[in-house]
Amino acid sequence: MVHAVASPIPVARGALPLVGHALAMLRGPVGFLSSLAGQGDLVRIALGPVKAIMVCDPDLVHRMFVDDRTFDKGGPFTDRAREIVGNNLAFCPHADHRRQRRLLQPAFHPARLPAYGRIMSEQIAERVDAWHDGEVIDVPAQMTMLTTNVLTATLFSDQLTPARLRQSQQDADTLATDILPRMLMPDALARLPLPPNRRFRRASERMRATIESIVAARRAEGERRAEARGRGVADGVGGSTGEGVDGAGVDGAGGDRGDLLSALLAAYDGESTGADRTLSDVEVVNQVMTFHLAGSETTATTLAWALHLIATHPDVERRLRAELDTVLGGRTATYDDLPRLGLTGRVVTETLRLYSPAWLLTRKVTADTTLGPHPLPAGTVLACSPYLIHHRADLFEDPERFDPDRWDESLRTPPPRGAFLPFASGARKCIGDRFSLVEATLALASVVARWRFTHLPGERDVQPAVAAVVRPRRLRMRVNRPDIGPAHQ
């Protein structure tokens, strides 16, 4: 029983009948979310039929993330996401999380990052070399093509056919665009055979079928290898033990190709028993679905915003080009270059602060508790927004200013704990955070080293649009060979 006594949690200003705060959120997400911080540590919001309490205080957000048993994964985003990706690491309840985390952690071990980095650099070079001097490009679309190619190659090593890759990109875009409207509609409406619902289901089913076929093929290859090895042993010919991560037999899963799928198929958890020691094919597909959707969309959005910000801040662009001329000399960035790409990394970090792709994270209270002075009954849906935290003036000086140097610890004191949340925090922090930062830094460095991006006349004022991530609403830019530094190689 909760006995705390506190003033009622206020309702956010500007609610409209039926739609609540949904219009304010869609019209100006940054302004709406930032305004909540001045209305209380906890504030009630309504997005159509969805009711939640927004946690605005960074210390309370930190507690919510750390106590993931009391504040478990749940809420409208989680429920809708499970419709697509199932019960996987990102959206599973606390009871399943520890096992899944142990199984997936080796796939993102630092020792595997150099191999991923080599694949990233190859794919980045191919995409960047496809543009022409003076061409006008749709920046978000081009960055999505780049990151989808990178993710497909790092997931599967052998790429999908061009046709299947294009379809995969289209399906991912459909799911990212339509998930917010589905979150805001009642369950009964979401189940009706309406055109948007059919489009959403087709995209989800098609993407899942593609991944299932790849997993099945890799399993079959592993079985053939194991059978051949067994014949060799029977004939007195020595064979590889096939030991993989934590003793898992990667040969039995098609061999370790250095990609994410190899690591998932080889995953082994010694703390579990029976079938729980490995990932089933359904679980592998669920994990890959999330990596595919979240990995490509979030990194593409970050790169698009970064290119926009660089183009509107000439001093940052000048310094960035000087760094890239010195380190890269016009070539594609590699994993080994990362220690010398300090400003590039800070530009990525500052972009994540200003335009965090993850704009709303939800949790569900599992038992009566308190957060701050407020009692919260079991079943309460909580939300927090990296946007809100990242734009608080008490945490970041001049928070609306693009300032990569705020992350230079030789010049500034780093922000307080809990102030930077693009990947959440605590036990449920994004397992692919380092992977994403490596990809974004390599891509941004390579793109800016080869090209200069300029806005079209009258199109410098780019506004955010809310979908699964916060995208630039319209961002077309002209690409030209840079007029400084070494010639393109």
Buried (B, 14 or more C-beta within 10 A) or exposed (E): EEEEEEEEBEBBEEBEEEBBBBBBBBEBBBEBBBBBBEBBBBBBBBBBBBEBBBBBBBEBBBBBBBBBEBBBBBBBBBBBBBBBBBBBBBBBBBEBBBBBBBBBBBBBEEEBBEBBBBBBBBBBBBBBEEBEEEEEBBBBBBBBBBBBBBBBBBBBBEEBEEEBBEBBBEBBBBBBBBBBBBBBBEEEEBEEEEEBBEBBBEBBEBBBEBBBEBBEEBBEBBEEBBEEBEEEEEEEEEBEEBEBBBEBBBBBBBBBBBBBBBBBBBBBBEEBEEEBBBBEEBBBBBBBBBBBBBBBBBBBBBBBBBBBBBBBBEEBBEBBBEBBBEBBEBBBBBBEBBEBBBBBBBBBBBBBBBBBBBBBBBBBBBEBBEBBEBBBEEEBBBBBBBBBBBBBEEBBEEBEEBBBEBBEEEEEEEBEEBBBBBBBBBBBEBBBBBBBBBBBBBBBBBBBBBBBBEBEEEEEEBEBBBBBBBBBEEBBBBBBBBEEBEEEE
